Amino acid sequence: MGRIMGTVRFFDAKKGYGVIDGADNKKYLFFYNDILRKNKYCKAKEKVIFTTTKDAHGTRAVGVHIV
């Protein structure tokens, strides 16, 4: 799957996770702080590019880059 554009809905640097709204605004994806590329944190409403992966908990965002 290719890169996807989205918007950070929520990010908690203290807890180390956040949620991204997909470009279609129909899905939201969970992501961990440690997958952020070149940044240690991000803010709500920032635009990001990412890919997705599936694991035991469902689909989540990986390789997140702030645009």
ZISULCOR-V845371 format. One record per residue. N is the residue number from 1. RES is the residue in one letter. SS is DSSP state (H for helix, E for strand, - for the rest). Layout:
N,RES,SS
N,RES,SS
This chain:
1,M,-
2,G,-
3,R,-
4,I,E
5,M,E
6,G,E
7,T,E
8,V,E
9,R,E
10,F,E
11,F,E
12,D,E
13,A,-
14,K,-
15,K,-
16,G,-
17,Y,E
18,G,E
19,V,E
20,I,E
21,D,E
22,G,E
23,A,-
24,D,-
25,N,-
26,K,-
27,K,-
28,Y,E
29,L,E
30,F,E
31,F,E
32,Y,E
33,N,H
34,D,H
35,I,H
36,L,E
37,R,-
38,K,-
39,N,-
40,K,-
41,Y,-
42,C,-
43,K,-
44,A,-
45,K,-
46,E,-
47,K,E
48,V,E
49,I,E
50,F,E
51,T,E
52,T,E
53,T,E
54,K,E
55,D,E
56,A,-
57,H,-
58,G,E
59,T,E
60,R,E
61,A,E
62,V,E
63,G,E
64,V,E
65,H,E
66,I,E
67,V,-
